[in-house]
């Protein structure tokens, strides 16, 4: 239970989701054919394990001798600057993207470097994809279409006010394939919403959309219990 009386959501991996994401690590090598590359979006609410799945999928590539390129938001340093971390202790170094950075140019440079060094990059992974701008999502789509690079983006779907993040809205519109990474509400139903709590555990109903802090300030809920928490019932 949290200080405000809201039970913390427990984690339950969807086995279909897990098999799909691990299976994506067997994609054909980058450059073999641009037609095989896709833009994937794995979305969830808080604490569903999306970063864990990202790191596992990237590991599967590397275990087979395939190079990967990992990106995360530059201002999210919860796991350390330039690192992707999961709540179960997995973490890995990653490059960072800024809010106005040209991701097509950035990724193209990395692909060319990998080719020149004899270690071509087979897949691009993007964590905290909700923080992408719409333009950056289009740049990722161009990486897929024009460079033939598979891109797997992981992020939150909605914020604590029930609104889509700009990056997630663009990915929902443009991704070739989408998959929900599931967790559950304290009632046992699928959690699709999240509430933000202050230091006393009280639910907040307004504030900045982006707040980088500890996961303990968020609780994932089903829609009904989210409405109850924000006073909509």
C-alpha positions, 0 to 999 in steps of 0.5 A: 500500500502507498501512503495515500492508500493506493496499493502498488500495481504488481507486475504481470508479463503478457506471455504473448507480448514476451514471445513477440519481443524476444522473437523480434531479436531474430530479425534479418540483418540490417541492410539485407532488405529494407522491406523487412525493417519496421517501426515497432512501438511497445507501449505501457503504463508505469512499472510494466517492465518495458525497459526490461523487455528492451534490454532482453531483446537487445541482449538477444541480438548481441548474444548472436553476434549482432550489434545494436544501437540503444537510445534514451532521453538525455534528461532521464538520468534515473539509471545514471546519465546515458543508461537504460535501467530496469526496476529488476536491476538490469542496466546498460549504457545507451546514447542519448537524444535531445528534444530537438535532435535530428535522429535520422542524422544521428542514427545514420552516422552510427550506421555508417560507423558500424559498417566502417568498423565491420560491426553493422548495426542490426537494430535500433532501440529507443527507450522513453519514446514518449519524450520524442517529438512528432518530428523525431518519430517521423525521423525514426520512420525515415530510418526504417523506410530509407535506411532499412533499419528496424527501430523498436521504440518503448514508452508510456502511452498516457500521462497522469492526466490521461492525455497522450504524450506527443511522442506516443501519439505520433508512434500510435499513428506511424508505427508499423506494429504496436504491442501493449506491455501489460501490468495490472491494477490492484483490483486485478484488471489490466492497468491502462492509466497512471496517477501521480502522487506527492510526497505524502501519497496524495493524488495530483490532478495537475502539474507538468506533464514531464517529471523525472523522479522515482517510480514511487510517485506513480501508481498504475490503475485501471480506468475505473480506479483512476477515475476514482482516484482523481475524483471523477466518480 
